[in-house]
Amino acid sequence: WRLVGFLIGFGLGVLFDAMRLGLLPGGWSIAGGAVVLAIMLLLVTVISGVSSGRISLWSMVLGAMAFIAGFSAVIDSAPWTAAAELPGQAFSMLAMAAIGFIAILPTELLPDKRSGASTRTEKQEGPQVPVVDASTTATPLSEIVGGAK
């Protein structure tokens, strides 16, 4: 699902820069950029919420920022040719992201060698994190707040 989130974010990043170039309505100004960025963050938040967290928010933001940061240099250096370079740059960046994803994929499939760690394929029963009861702490709250007397 991280890959899906990255691709969604990447597509939103392409739309963001297309608006910056004037290919889509909205143009580019400081206020317009802030509005588009707010809409983009709202969209990725809604997508993450609708998917019940399966499509992680960070992967969508990473995808959007990867394209925006990578393409900003092209826009700043040659804005008159940036619109023609947008598709080529998008596919180049996707190819580099795919290579990185393929390179890291084997480490996701290997079992964790640390002691006591389980693999992703094993079923785990019981709570995943230890539950700490506040009544069993060693230091009373009055000593933490007021200091030792």
N, C-alpha and C positions, 0 to 999 in steps of 0.2 A: 504494500500500500504506500510505502514511502516513494516508490518510483512514480506511482500514479499522482501523488501529491506534487512531486517535483515537476511532472509534465503539466499539470494544471497551472501551477505557479509560473512555469516557463511561458506558457501560452498567455497568461495575464501580463507577464513582463513584455512580451512582444506587442500586445495591444497597448500597453502603457507607452512604449517608445513609438509606436505608430501614431498615437495621438500627439506625441511630442513633435513628430515630423510633420504633422498636419495631414497625414493620410486618412485619418478619421476625424470626425467633427470634434471640436473642443479646443484645438490649437494648443499652444504652450505658453503659459505664464506661470508666475509663482502661485497665484491663487488657483489656477486651473490644475497645476501639478499637484497641489495639496489636495484638491477635491478628488482627482483621479486616484491618488495614492490612498486616500481614505476609503474610496469605493472599493479599491482592490483589496485593502485589508479587511473591509467588511465582508466582501465576497469569500475570501479564504476562511474567515471565521465562521461564516454560515455553512460553507461546504464542510468544514471540519465538524461542526455541530450536527449537521444533518447526517453525516456518516458515523455519528457516535464516536468520534475520535479515531476511527480506523484510518482515515486520511489525515495525517498529522499536520497541524498548522505550521510547524517549523519547516517541513519539507516543501510546502507550497510557497512560503516566504523565501526559502532558499532558492527555489527555482526562479521566482520572479526577480529576485535581486541578482542572481547569476547573470541573467540576460541583461538587465538594466545596467549593471556595472560594466559588463563586457562590451556593451554596445555604445555606452556613453562616449568613449574615446573616439569612435567612428563619427558620431554626430558632432562632437566638438572639433575634430580635425577637418572634416570635409562635409558640412551639412548639405551641400548641393548634390552630392552623390550618395548620401546615406540612405535615401529611400530605395535606391536601386540595389544597395548592398544588404538591405535588411534580410531578405530571404536566405541569401548565401551565408551571412553571419549566423543566422538562427540555426541553420542546418550544421554549420561547423561547430557551434557551441553544443548542440545536441549530440553530435558525434563524440566530442570530448567527454561529455557527461556519460555517454553510454560506455566509453572505454573505462572510465572510472568506476562505473557501476559493475561492469563485468570483472574488473580487477578485484573488487572487494567482495564479490559474490561468494567465492570459495571460503572466505573466513566466516561468512554467515552460516555456511552449511557444516563446518567442522564442529565437533563437540568441544565444549569448554574443558580444558585440562586442569583447571584449578580444583583443589580439593573441596568436595561438598557441592560443587556447582553442577547443575543439571543441564542437559541439552534442551533445545527448543521443542524437540519432538516428544520428549517424555511427558507423561501426565503427572501433574503434581496435585497432591491432595492437601487440604488444610489451608491455613492462611499463608499468603506469600511473604508477608512482612511480620516481624515479631510485634506482638501487642504488648505495650507497656502500660501497666496500671499506675495511675498517678498516686494512688494511696501507698504504693510500695517503694517510693523513691526514698533515698537515704537522707537527703537534706530537706528539712522542712522549709516551706515557702517563707516563713517569717525570717529565717536566717539568710535566705537569698536576697530578700528585699531590704531588710534592715541591717544586714551584716551580722557577724558573730559578736556576741557580747561577753 
